[in-house]
Amino acid sequence: MEVVIALVILGIGITALMQFYSQSLRTTKRSSDYSTALIHARSYLDEAYSFKEVSLSQESFELKDGFRVKRSVSLLSKVEGIKTYEILVTVSWPPSGRFTIKGIRTFYESQ
């Protein structure tokens, strides 16, 4: 009888450890996906900052690792030759991950 009780307790302990390990793997994968999405988003935001001429646009990119990037540039304001643009980059990945980063760029329009 004591052996059966010991085996039940051992089984419960092993089950709890396996659930913890499984949760840890899911969390690690989620963290890796967010880190990769952040790197992609920052890269496409920096690329938009590097353009000499700013233009209104909406672009989509399909990446090899399953990530999709959408970048849009829109005009926020134009005051006395100074244009302010909003750059919005959204990275998504399967099955339902999504990360968005936003930047502001000002551009002086010379006469």
C-alpha positions as CSV (number, residue, x, y, z in Angstrom):
1,M,0.0,0.0,0.0
2,E,2.8,2.4,0.9
3,V,4.4,1.7,-2.5
4,V,1.3,2.6,-4.4
5,I,1.0,5.9,-2.5
6,A,4.7,6.7,-3.1
7,L,4.2,6.0,-6.8
8,V,1.1,8.3,-7.0
9,I,3.0,11.1,-5.3
10,L,6.0,10.5,-7.6
11,G,3.6,10.6,-10.6
12,I,2.1,13.9,-9.5
13,G,5.5,15.4,-9.0
14,I,6.7,14.3,-12.5
15,T,3.5,15.6,-14.1
16,A,4.0,19.0,-12.4
17,L,7.6,19.2,-13.6
18,M,6.6,18.3,-17.2
19,Q,4.0,21.0,-17.2
20,F,6.5,23.5,-15.9
21,Y,9.0,22.5,-18.6
22,S,6.4,22.8,-21.3
23,Q,5.4,26.3,-20.2
24,S,9.0,27.3,-20.1
25,L,9.5,26.2,-23.7
26,R,6.4,28.2,-24.8
27,T,7.7,31.3,-23.0
28,T,11.1,30.9,-24.5
29,K,9.6,30.6,-28.0
30,R,7.4,33.7,-27.5
31,S,10.3,35.7,-26.2
32,S,12.4,34.7,-29.2
33,D,9.6,35.7,-31.6
34,Y,9.3,39.1,-30.0
35,S,13.0,39.7,-30.1
36,T,13.1,38.8,-33.8
37,A,10.1,41.0,-34.5
38,L,11.8,43.9,-32.6
39,I,14.9,43.6,-34.7
40,H,13.0,43.5,-38.0
41,A,10.8,46.5,-36.9
42,R,13.7,48.6,-35.9
43,S,15.6,47.7,-39.1
44,Y,12.7,48.9,-41.3
45,L,12.1,52.0,-39.2
46,D,15.8,52.9,-39.4
47,E,15.7,52.3,-43.2
48,A,12.8,54.8,-43.4
49,Y,14.8,57.3,-41.4
50,S,17.8,57.0,-43.8
51,F,15.9,58.1,-46.9
52,K,17.0,61.5,-48.2
53,E,13.5,62.3,-49.5
54,V,10.5,61.4,-47.5
55,S,7.4,60.3,-49.3
56,L,4.0,59.1,-48.3
57,S,3.9,55.3,-48.8
58,Q,2.6,52.0,-47.6
59,E,4.8,48.9,-48.2
60,S,4.6,45.3,-47.3
61,F,7.5,42.8,-47.1
62,E,7.5,39.0,-46.7
63,L,10.6,37.8,-44.9
64,K,12.2,34.3,-45.2
65,D,11.6,33.4,-41.6
66,G,7.8,33.7,-41.8
67,F,7.6,37.3,-40.5
68,R,5.7,39.9,-42.5
69,V,6.5,43.6,-42.2
70,K,4.1,46.5,-43.1
71,R,5.5,50.0,-43.1
72,S,3.5,53.2,-43.7
73,V,4.6,56.8,-43.8
74,S,2.0,59.5,-43.3
75,L,2.2,63.2,-43.0
76,L,1.3,64.5,-39.5
77,S,1.7,68.2,-40.0
78,K,3.3,70.9,-42.3
79,V,4.2,74.2,-40.7
80,E,6.3,76.9,-42.3
81,G,8.2,74.5,-44.5
82,I,8.7,71.9,-41.8
83,K,7.0,68.6,-42.4
84,T,6.4,66.0,-39.7
85,Y,6.0,62.4,-40.7
86,E,4.8,59.4,-38.8
87,I,6.5,56.1,-39.6
88,L,4.5,53.0,-38.5
89,V,6.1,49.6,-38.7
90,T,4.1,46.5,-37.9
91,V,5.6,43.0,-37.8
92,S,3.4,39.9,-37.7
93,W,4.2,36.2,-37.6
94,P,2.3,33.0,-37.4
95,P,0.1,32.0,-35.7
96,S,-1.0,35.3,-34.2
97,G,2.0,37.3,-33.2
98,R,2.1,41.1,-33.8
99,F,4.4,43.9,-32.8
100,T,4.1,47.6,-33.8
101,I,6.7,50.4,-33.5
102,K,6.2,54.1,-34.3
103,G,8.6,56.8,-35.1
104,I,8.4,60.5,-36.0
105,R,10.6,62.3,-38.5
106,T,10.8,65.9,-39.3
107,F,11.9,67.2,-42.7
108,Y,12.8,70.8,-43.6
109,E,11.6,71.7,-47.0
110,S,14.0,74.2,-48.5
111,Q,12.8,76.9,-50.9
